[in-house]
Amino acid sequence: MDLLAVLDEAVTALKAPLNEDDRAQGWTDTLRREVREEISVNRSVLRRHGTGMVRHLRPRFDEWMDQEGVQPGRLCNLVSDVHRSLMEARATA
């Protein structure tokens, strides 16, 4: 899956209301919105200026999830995929 598709998928998933499992894993509506906005900004930069701009992005999603105490689960896995995809793209840019 290409980088923009991963970001699109994450933004779409994070627009949906949290379910019971998400909340049990430590997600709040505020955290969901903040993470969605950060991913959306990254996506916009890459769309407007090209994927070569990925080398200027500083993904911090894994650190963010750890600091917030988010447990593994659906959204955490999705955000980790975004982080990993951005880091892989940076390594090849």
N, C-alpha and C positions, 0 to 999 in steps of 0.2 A: 504494500500500500504506500502510495507516495505521501510525502510530508504534509502537504496541504490537506489531503484526504483525512489523515490522522487528526489534524487540528480541527477540521470541519466536524468530524465524528464527535470529538470531545466537546466542542461548543454546543452541538445539538443535544448531547446527553446531559450536559450541565445546565441546560435551559429547563429541563423537566423538574418538577417538584421532587424533593427528596422522599424516599420511601422509608419505611420503618427500619429496614436493614441499614440503609445509609446513615440514618441518625444514630443507630446503635454502634456504628463504626466510627463515630466522632464527627460526622459532617453536620454543619449548621447551614442555614440559609445564607448567612453572611459569607461564610467560607466558600460555599458553592459559587456565589456571585463573584467574589474576588478572584477565584481561580479561573472562572469562565472569562472574566474580563481580561485577565493577564494572557490567557491563551488566545483570546480574540485579538488583542493588540499585536501579539506575535504574528498571528495569521495575516492581519492587515498589512503589517510591514512587509512580509514575504510576498504578498499579492501585489502590493504597489511597487515595490522596488526589486523584486526578483528573489529567488531562493538563495542567491549568493550573499544576501544580507544576513543569512543565518549565522555567519561567523561573528556578527556584532550582537547577537542575542545572548543573554546570560540566563539560561533556564535555571530555575532554583526550585522547581516543583517538588523534587524528592525531599529536599531540606525543609521546605514549607510543610509538607505532609507530616514529617517527623516532628517538627516544632508544634504543630497543632494536635499531635497525638492521634492522628487518623489511623485506624486499623485497616489491614488488608481487606479488600472487597472490590465490588464492581467499579466504583468511582475512583478509588485509589489505584487500581490496576490501569484504568483508562488514563489517568493523569501520569502515572509512571510510564506508560507507552508514549505519551506526548514528550515527556522529559527525555526518554531514551532516543526517540526519533530525532529530536532537536540536537542532541549530543552527537549522534551518528552523522547527521547532516553537517554539523560544524566540523567534524573530523575530516570530512571529505571535501569541504568547501575550499 
